């Protein structure tokens, strides 16, 4: 009888262990997956690149597991670039188009490029994404001008671009150079929670866009004011920071040249990494905050927000 009781106890313990296995598996199945493009901005990098063990990642404040970290270099790392110009920009922007043309012509061979204009809340393309640099340069022209009605809202236009990105290549980096002053005539007060700005951020993050903003004043009456310049660029900076890009503006005047800004973007394109991760945040597809720390003498720009989704069953 004593041996029978011991055997029964052993069986009970074994049963409890087997019962615990599905619970662990369930915990793993509740993990969310995500990815982001991270840019090394400055610092002395090791010849072999930044090691994965130098990274520490938090998503929505929770420690997360990095599952992949690789440099985006070489012909296999494709880039899709859209130069998006505000249709309401002052026509003096014509003096900057030669800098934009040089930027397009100097893009890496693995990059496809197209030019689009912000018009009536949409991103209107002159041609498809292509490696034909000459064709893309021919798409450059003076904007229509005529005030806020032309572009309606740079945030509407960016959302439209994100929702209708002209390619289905999921492996390509999607980069956007937006030339605008960021003023939104649908919500002219400065509001960090502007619903149109937040919608543009969510749409851009879901579409995996990396957005850069270059300041150029538009022709509307609010655009002429210091308040308009400050509020517009402050709002657009929310977009660029959320997506891992950068904003370029100095004070409230138009820049003398776009060349330094475009040169910096070139540098960034050559120094980007693909980060993939697993996180315990949530249980359904959702937006989440991202914070990446690097234990190395480098500065990186990572998106402040990412889109995560459940592990496929």
TORTILO-820424 format. One record per residue (C-alpha): z, x, y. Coordinates in steps of 0.05 Angstrom, whole numbers, padded with zeros to 5 digits, always signed. Layout:
BEGIN
ZXY...
This chain:
BEGIN
+00000+00000+00000+00016+00056+00048-00052+00089+00037-00087+00021+00050-00051+00015+00117-00073+00085+00137-00144+00070+00117-00143+00006+00157-00115+00043+00218-00169+00096+00212-00222+00042+00208-00193+00008+00270-00195+00073+00309-00267+00086+00287-00286+00016+00307-00257+00025+00376-00297+00090+00385-00362+00056+00365-00346-00002+00412-00338+00048+00469-00409+00076+00460-00445+00015+00489-00398+00016+00549-00418+00088+00565-00491+00072+00555-00482+00012+00600-00452+00057+00654-00513+00102+00649-00560+00043+00652-00528+00022+00718-00549+00087+00751-00601+00083+00805-00659+00131+00814-00688+00157+00879-00730+00212+00909-00741+00244+00977-00780+00299+01011-00735+00351+01043-00761+00401+01095-00735+00471+01104-00734+00479+01179-00707+00550+01189-00667+00605+01156-00678+00663+01109-00699+00634+01043-00693+00671+00977-00760+00696+00950-00753+00647+00892-00737+00589+00938-00673+00549+00947-00638+00541+00879-00619+00472+00856-00547+00492+00846-00541+00506+00921-00548+00432+00935-00495+00377+00941-00518+00306+00948-00484+00242+00968-00517+00173+00968-00479+00119+01005-00420+00166+01005-00419+00175+00929-00431+00241+00894-00499+00238+00860-00534+00279+00807-00595+00319+00827-00647+00313+00771-00704+00351+00803-00717+00401+00859-00784+00435+00867-00825+00465+00924-00886+00425+00946-00937+00480+00949-01005+00496+00921-01067+00453+00908-01029+00407+00861-00984+00384+00918-01027+00335+00955-01015+00310+01026-01039+00247+01060-01036+00251+01136-01046+00194+01186-01050+00210+01260-01028+00144+01292-01042+00138+01367-01012+00085+01412-01068+00040+01436-01031+00030+01502-01025+00105+01517-01047+00128+01585-01118+00153+01582-01095+00221+01609-01080+00234+01535-01153+00255+01531-01132+00326+01552-01090+00330+01488-01144+00308+01439-01170+00379+01430-01101+00400+01405-01101+00341+01356-01171+00360+01333-01149+00432+01319-01089+00406+01281-01133+00362+01237-01182+00419+01224-01125+00466+01206-01092+00422+01154-01086+00452+01084-01144+00442+01037-01104+00394+00993-01092+00346+01052-01129+00282+01065-01128+00257+01137-01147+00195+01177-01138+00172+01250-01112+00103+01267-01095+00067+01332-01038+00019+01347-01072-00045+01366-01041-00115+01370-00986-00099+01320-01032-00065+01270-01053+00005+01250-01129+00002+01259-01166+00058+01223-01232+00089+01244-01245+00113+01173-01212+00125+01105-01166+00181+01085-01212+00240+01071-01216+00315+01065-01275+00312+01113-01243+00343+01174-01304+00333+01218-01306+00259+01202-01232+00252+01220-01242+00289+01286-01299+00241+01304-01249+00184+01298-01211+00211+01359-01224+00174+01424-01189+00150+01486-01143+00091+01472-01160+00022+01499-01104+00024+01549-01087-00041+01585-01012-00044+01575-00964-00070+01523-01010-00124+01495-01055-00071+01465-01004-00041+01418-00955-00100+01419-00900-00058+01388-00903+00012+01358-00853-00013+01306-00898-00071+01285-00955-00021+01278-00914+00028+01237-00891-00028+01191-00963-00050+01182-00983+00021+01164-00927+00027+01114-00945-00039+01081-01020-00024+01079-01021+00051+01067-01095+00066+01052-01083+00100+00985-01050+00086+00918-01036+00159+00902-00961+00157+00887-00957+00232+00879-00981+00249+00949-00935+00263+01008-00946+00210+01061-00939+00241+01130-00949+00206+01197-00957+00236+01266-00944+00179+01314-00963+00191+01387-00924+00139+01428-00868+00131+01478-00833+00083+01431-00825+00027+01483-00822-00042+01450-00841-00099+01497-00814-00149+01446-00744-00122+01456-00740-00081+01519-00665-00070+01521-00636-00009+01487-00607-00034+01421-00596+00014+01364-00596-00046+01317-00663-00071+01344-00690-00114+01286-00761-00089+01295-00738-00017+01293-00696-00030+01231-00755-00065+01197-00800-00006+01212-00748+00041+01182-00741-00001+01119-00816-00008+01110-00828+00066+01122-00772+00088+01074-00797+00041+01019-00868+00068+01027-00841+00141+01026-00869+00157+01095-00846+00219+01133-00855+00202+01207-00861+00250+01266-00861+00224+01337-00896+00258+01396-00880+00229+01465-00937+00205+01509-00925+00152+01562-00960+00085+01556-00989+00046+01614-00939-00013+01616-00892-00024+01675-00828-00009+01635-00859+00055+01607-00861+00084+01678-00785+00081+01685-00735+00133+01662-00698+00078+01625-00761+00060+01586-00774+00132+01567-00703+00144+01544-00694+00079+01506-00762+00083+01473-00754+00154+01449-00683+00142+01427-00705+00083+01385-00764+00120+01355-00719+00179+01338-00681+00131+01293-00746+00123+01253-00761+00197+01249-00690+00216+01229-00687+00161+01176-00751+00185+01144-00738+00260+01147-00788+00274+01203-00776+00297+01274-00785+00273+01346-00817+00317+01399-00802+00301+01472-00773+00337+01532-00745+00295+01587-00786+00236+01614-00851+00271+01630-00913+00279+01587-00917+00346+01552-00965+00399+01578-00992+00411+01508-00984+00381+01439-00999+00449+01407-00926+00473+01398-00907+00407+01366-00966+00405+01319-00954+00477+01300-00883+00460+01281-00908+00402+01238-00956+00451+01204-00896+00496+01188-00857+00437+01160-00915+00416+01115-00913+00486+01084-00838+00484+01072-00823+00419+01037-00787+00404+00971-00787+00344+00925-00716+00320+00911-00702+00271+00855-00634+00244+00838-00591+00194+00800-00536+00156+00835-00483+00105+00816-00497+00065+00879-00509-00010+00868-00545-00044+00812-00610-00068+00843-00666-00039+00886-00637-00025+00955-00635+00020+01016-00581+00073+01016-00557+00129+01062-00570+00201+01040-00532+00264+01059-00554+00331+01031-00515+00396+01040-00544+00464+01024-00500+00523+01007-00549+00574+01035-00567+00604+01103-00620+00552+01117-00628+00489+01158-00661+00429+01125-00684+00361+01149-00672+00308+01096-00684+00233+01106-00622+00196+01127-00642+00136+01085-00674+00128+01017-00697+00071+00971-00663+00071+00903-00679+00029+00842-00650+00019+00772-00667+00063+00713-00723+00031+00674-00698-00001+00610
